[in-house]
Amino acid sequence: MDYRFSDRVLALKPSVIREILKNSSDPDVIPFSAGNPAPEAFPAREIAQISQAILHEHPIAALQYSITEGHPPLRQTVSAYMRAHHQIGRENDDILITSGAQQVMQLACKVLCNENDVVICETPSCIGSLNTFRSSKARLRGVAVEEDGMDMQALEQALKEEPNARLIYTIPNFQNPTGVTMSLAKRQKMYRLAKQYNVMILEDNPYGDLRISGSPVPAVKSFDEDGIVIYAGSFSKVISPGLRVGFSIAPKPVTQKMVVCKQADDVHTNILAQMICNAFINDYDYSGHLEHLRTVYRRRVQLTTDLINRYLAPYGITYHKAEGGLFLWCTLPKQADMQEFCRRSAEKKVCVVPGNAFLVDESAPCQSFRLNFSTPTLEQIEKGVAILAETAAQMLR
Amino acid sequence: MDYRFSDRVLALKPSVIREILKNSSDPDVIPFSAGNPAPEAFPAREIAQISQAILHEHPIAALQYSITEGHPPLRQTVSAYMRAHHQIGRENDDILITSGAQQVMQLACKVLCNENDVVICETPSCIGSLNTFRSSKARLRGVAVEEDGMDMQALEQALKEEPNARLIYTIPNFQNPTGVTMSLAKRQKMYRLAKQYNVMILEDNPYGDLRISGSPVPAVKSFDEDGIVIYAGSFSKVISPGLRVGFSIAPKPVTQKMVVCKQADDVHTNILAQMICNAFINDYDYSGHLEHLRTVYRRRVQLTTDLINRYLAPYGITYHKAEGGLFLWCTLPKQADMQEFCRRSAEKKVCVVPGNAFLVDESAPCQSFRLNFSTPTLEQIEKGVAILAETAAQMLR
């Protein structure tokens, strides 16, 4: 048969990372390319206990159809938690539980953007989200990421030039891939600009609880008195990504439309997983668990940056000193061929992600690559950096 | 803020059924409007055992990120099962595990239909699927459902008149809402027409294993030597809907595009749920379980149709004698006001779904309502039919 595909998928390519991952199930590969939580980050024993209790005490509730909005006790838990800890949520906001936070990006774009409408994005940014917007046939307009977050002059320029801009997409904490945290001043400026130009902000915060140094910066959603911010939260990095549970907190009219779309997309999110998240937050030491995660990742960042300083810095490779998250954004010296560096390292079974994969325009020049420190073991991190240093020695002398 | 929504969601309404369901958490309501498996249909004890084993033996695998295509052992299990039991799957086909079967409809439409392309549907048909197509801004063209399935003359007419038709959507077994099963001759004719007009078939079969009388009819996908059929399967009705696990079996080029879209939509389906389904099919008496379900539903159909014959037939209310599935499609006499019948019954806390909700054009005349016999208890079924008879006595004398 002559398969004719829709225009929206013709341009869409599989995520470079997922493709790399698929080929890196080889246990000999050192997966600096992934974004998986560390094995020691999973509350596996607690989840086993919780599941057993749920499936003995409420089996039908856990296994039956439910409402699209999400398991009501989890919605209440998230609502109370986000108000108490992050000053997020106003009278006019509502919560939707989603099948991972990525679904928030998909739904937000679906309800707000017609084809060819514009999503203003940080560039580089999360590949998954960029592909979500692309798959709705939104047009992407990139705004550069500086040391303290989005370039605000470029953002204002974009808002002026794009009358069909419908969303500003940002990861303000430990941005994927750069690790950059947006300053408070820039968050406030972005909020004012969004309000002025009548464009909604989509604030994606999967890593916010994984701060390992410095002081927390208030969420953009915490100043949202005007109902212009859609906040995307996730349990993937703090409980389990395999469970696929995320949530949005957004103005009620927007949430209502997202609910109708989610009904049509996947009816509702897995109920057992929602009940597990709810019980873990309420019945266990959730803040102790988050502190444990910070300890795990602090140790990994420390090791990784020590090794980079020792073995890669001498070749002129630099990195952004992230205060949290799961990634280090490393940059090769000007004259170096970044793609070739990644390719040669991959041949030695050390996988990092070429930075241009994260760009709005993937063909733009890029000297950086993304290095994840949560997936490999500590031994793999040591071995992996040594192999990157080998590649550097071959190419950068 | 002035919220401007995309054209694709402006026209979309919440599913009538889900809205009814939301308001019918009232335990006094008799939920003939739902589509939930009966409580005694859940293999709850087995799922509790399986979950415990998985979370003790393979906790990290169950909780970590995985690949979009689905948990590889489950894909193998489904592949082997569908070949052995249904002659489904050829060299050129591939399996994708989805977050419920509804996601198959969403992905198929997303990869094949541009906005304003046409999906040819049975009318009436599953509201969830119709809304999925609407939410992608596909245009629906309805083809009437006869006693033995889609009207083939009307289908051919539609194919002639709609050069932008991209999909023929059908539920060939115990169709939702009519309960109709498409005859073998019509399945073959539909296949020939689809091939002739170069339009793919989307075969949705959530109820196929719930046959309670008559003989199985081969799946349309079982004759697919040409790679023109996308088959949607579901574990919602046979294991658990809350787990949200379904699958597609489709030609490789189509599956590849669906995978890329699913990556962008929700990354992958909950892994623990995939592992539960896989273990249940392989390690337990799956065919015995299906036989148990058939016994459960046979008893419920028998009771419900006995009651309808006794209490509603005298008022001229008829129904299609379905050979399986979860629904009875009941039709009021010509002069009766169906909407009013449903409204009055709902006031007495007996909820059925007005038939026009399932139509491609919801404003078209309709004398039928859908009555579900799997959700209410046997006592509720008795009481509910008696109350429907009360409404009939008021309105149809």
Boltz contact constraints between the chains, C-beta under 6 A:
constraints:
  - contact:
      token1: [A, 1]
      token2: [B, 226]
      max_distance: 6.0
  - contact:
      token1: [A, 1]
      token2: [B, 227]
      max_distance: 6.0
  - contact:
      token1: [A, 1]
      token2: [B, 228]
      max_distance: 6.0
  - contact:
      token1: [A, 3]
      token2: [B, 253]
      max_distance: 6.0
  - contact:
      token1: [A, 5]
      token2: [B, 111]
      max_distance: 6.0
  - contact:
      token1: [A, 5]
      token2: [B, 257]
      max_distance: 6.0
  - contact:
      token1: [A, 6]
      token2: [B, 111]
      max_distance: 6.0
  - contact:
      token1: [A, 6]
      token2: [B, 113]
      max_distance: 6.0
  - contact:
      token1: [A, 6]
      token2: [B, 114]
      max_distance: 6.0
  - contact:
      token1: [A, 7]
      token2: [B, 114]
      max_distance: 6.0
  - contact:
      token1: [A, 9]
      token2: [B, 111]
      max_distance: 6.0
  - contact:
      token1: [A, 9]
      token2: [B, 257]
      max_distance: 6.0
  - contact:
      token1: [A, 12]
      token2: [B, 260]
      max_distance: 6.0
  - contact:
      token1: [A, 14]
      token2: [B, 260]
      max_distance: 6.0
  - contact:
      token1: [A, 15]
      token2: [B, 263]
      max_distance: 6.0
  - contact:
      token1: [A, 18]
      token2: [B, 263]
      max_distance: 6.0
  - contact:
      token1: [A, 22]
      token2: [B, 67]
      max_distance: 6.0
  - contact:
      token1: [A, 36]
      token2: [B, 64]
      max_distance: 6.0
  - contact:
      token1: [A, 36]
      token2: [B, 65]
      max_distance: 6.0
  - contact:
      token1: [A, 39]
      token2: [B, 60]
      max_distance: 6.0
  - contact:
      token1: [A, 42]
      token2: [B, 63]
      max_distance: 6.0
  - contact:
      token1: [A, 44]
      token2: [B, 59]
      max_distance: 6.0
  - contact:
      token1: [A, 48]
      token2: [B, 55]
      max_distance: 6.0
  - contact:
      token1: [A, 48]
      token2: [B, 56]
      max_distance: 6.0
  - contact:
      token1: [A, 51]
      token2: [B, 51]
      max_distance: 6.0
  - contact:
      token1: [A, 51]
      token2: [B, 55]
      max_distance: 6.0
  - contact:
      token1: [A, 52]
      token2: [B, 52]
      max_distance: 6.0
  - contact:
      token1: [A, 55]
      token2: [B, 48]
      max_distance: 6.0
  - contact:
      token1: [A, 55]
      token2: [B, 51]
      max_distance: 6.0
  - contact:
      token1: [A, 56]
      token2: [B, 48]
      max_distance: 6.0
  - contact:
      token1: [A, 59]
      token2: [B, 44]
      max_distance: 6.0
  - contact:
      token1: [A, 60]
      token2: [B, 39]
      max_distance: 6.0
  - contact:
      token1: [A, 62]
      token2: [B, 242]
      max_distance: 6.0
  - contact:
      token1: [A, 63]
      token2: [B, 42]
      max_distance: 6.0
  - contact:
      token1: [A, 63]
      token2: [B, 240]
      max_distance: 6.0
  - contact:
      token1: [A, 63]
      token2: [B, 242]
      max_distance: 6.0
  - contact:
      token1: [A, 64]
      token2: [B, 36]
      max_distance: 6.0
  - contact:
      token1: [A, 64]
      token2: [B, 242]
      max_distance: 6.0
  - contact:
      token1: [A, 65]
      token2: [B, 36]
      max_distance: 6.0
  - contact:
      token1: [A, 65]
      token2: [B, 241]
      max_distance: 6.0
  - contact:
      token1: [A, 67]
      token2: [B, 22]
      max_distance: 6.0
  - contact:
      token1: [A, 99]
      token2: [B, 99]
      max_distance: 6.0
  - contact:
      token1: [A, 99]
      token2: [B, 266]
      max_distance: 6.0
  - contact:
      token1: [A, 100]
      token2: [B, 266]
      max_distance: 6.0
  - contact:
      token1: [A, 100]
      token2: [B, 267]
      max_distance: 6.0
  - contact:
      token1: [A, 102]
      token2: [B, 266]
      max_distance: 6.0
  - contact:
      token1: [A, 102]
      token2: [B, 267]
      max_distance: 6.0
  - contact:
      token1: [A, 103]
      token2: [B, 266]
      max_distance: 6.0
  - contact:
      token1: [A, 106]
      token2: [B, 265]
      max_distance: 6.0
  - contact:
      token1: [A, 111]
      token2: [B, 5]
      max_distance: 6.0
  - contact:
      token1: [A, 111]
      token2: [B, 6]
      max_distance: 6.0
  - contact:
      token1: [A, 111]
      token2: [B, 9]
      max_distance: 6.0
  - contact:
      token1: [A, 113]
      token2: [B, 6]
      max_distance: 6.0
  - contact:
      token1: [A, 114]
      token2: [B, 6]
      max_distance: 6.0
  - contact:
      token1: [A, 114]
      token2: [B, 7]
      max_distance: 6.0
  - contact:
      token1: [A, 131]
      token2: [B, 264]
      max_distance: 6.0
  - contact:
      token1: [A, 132]
      token2: [B, 264]
      max_distance: 6.0
  - contact:
      token1: [A, 135]
      token2: [B, 261]
      max_distance: 6.0
  - contact:
      token1: [A, 135]
      token2: [B, 264]
      max_distance: 6.0
  - contact:
      token1: [A, 226]
      token2: [B, 1]
      max_distance: 6.0
  - contact:
      token1: [A, 227]
      token2: [B, 1]
      max_distance: 6.0
  - contact:
      token1: [A, 228]
      token2: [B, 1]
      max_distance: 6.0
  - contact:
      token1: [A, 240]
      token2: [B, 63]
      max_distance: 6.0
  - contact:
      token1: [A, 241]
      token2: [B, 65]
      max_distance: 6.0
  - contact:
      token1: [A, 242]
      token2: [B, 62]
      max_distance: 6.0
  - contact:
      token1: [A, 242]
      token2: [B, 63]
      max_distance: 6.0
  - contact:
      token1: [A, 242]
      token2: [B, 64]
      max_distance: 6.0
  - contact:
      token1: [A, 242]
      token2: [B, 271]
      max_distance: 6.0
  - contact:
      token1: [A, 243]
      token2: [B, 270]
      max_distance: 6.0
  - contact:
      token1: [A, 244]
      token2: [B, 270]
      max_distance: 6.0
  - contact:
      token1: [A, 253]
      token2: [B, 3]
      max_distance: 6.0
  - contact:
      token1: [A, 257]
      token2: [B, 5]
      max_distance: 6.0
  - contact:
      token1: [A, 257]
      token2: [B, 9]
      max_distance: 6.0
  - contact:
      token1: [A, 260]
      token2: [B, 12]
      max_distance: 6.0
  - contact:
      token1: [A, 260]
      token2: [B, 14]
      max_distance: 6.0
  - contact:
      token1: [A, 261]
      token2: [B, 135]
      max_distance: 6.0
  - contact:
      token1: [A, 263]
      token2: [B, 15]
      max_distance: 6.0
  - contact:
      token1: [A, 263]
      token2: [B, 18]
      max_distance: 6.0
  - contact:
      token1: [A, 264]
      token2: [B, 131]
      max_distance: 6.0
  - contact:
      token1: [A, 264]
      token2: [B, 132]
      max_distance: 6.0
  - contact:
      token1: [A, 264]
      token2: [B, 135]
      max_distance: 6.0
  - contact:
      token1: [A, 265]
      token2: [B, 106]
      max_distance: 6.0
  - contact:
      token1: [A, 266]
      token2: [B, 99]
      max_distance: 6.0
  - contact:
      token1: [A, 266]
      token2: [B, 100]
      max_distance: 6.0
  - contact:
      token1: [A, 266]
      token2: [B, 102]
      max_distance: 6.0
  - contact:
      token1: [A, 266]
      token2: [B, 103]
      max_distance: 6.0
  - contact:
      token1: [A, 267]
      token2: [B, 100]
      max_distance: 6.0
  - contact:
      token1: [A, 267]
      token2: [B, 102]
      max_distance: 6.0
  - contact:
      token1: [A, 270]
      token2: [B, 244]
      max_distance: 6.0
  - contact:
      token1: [A, 270]
      token2: [B, 270]
      max_distance: 6.0
  - contact:
      token1: [A, 270]
      token2: [B, 273]
      max_distance: 6.0
  - contact:
      token1: [A, 271]
      token2: [B, 242]
      max_distance: 6.0
  - contact:
      token1: [A, 273]
      token2: [B, 270]
      max_distance: 6.0
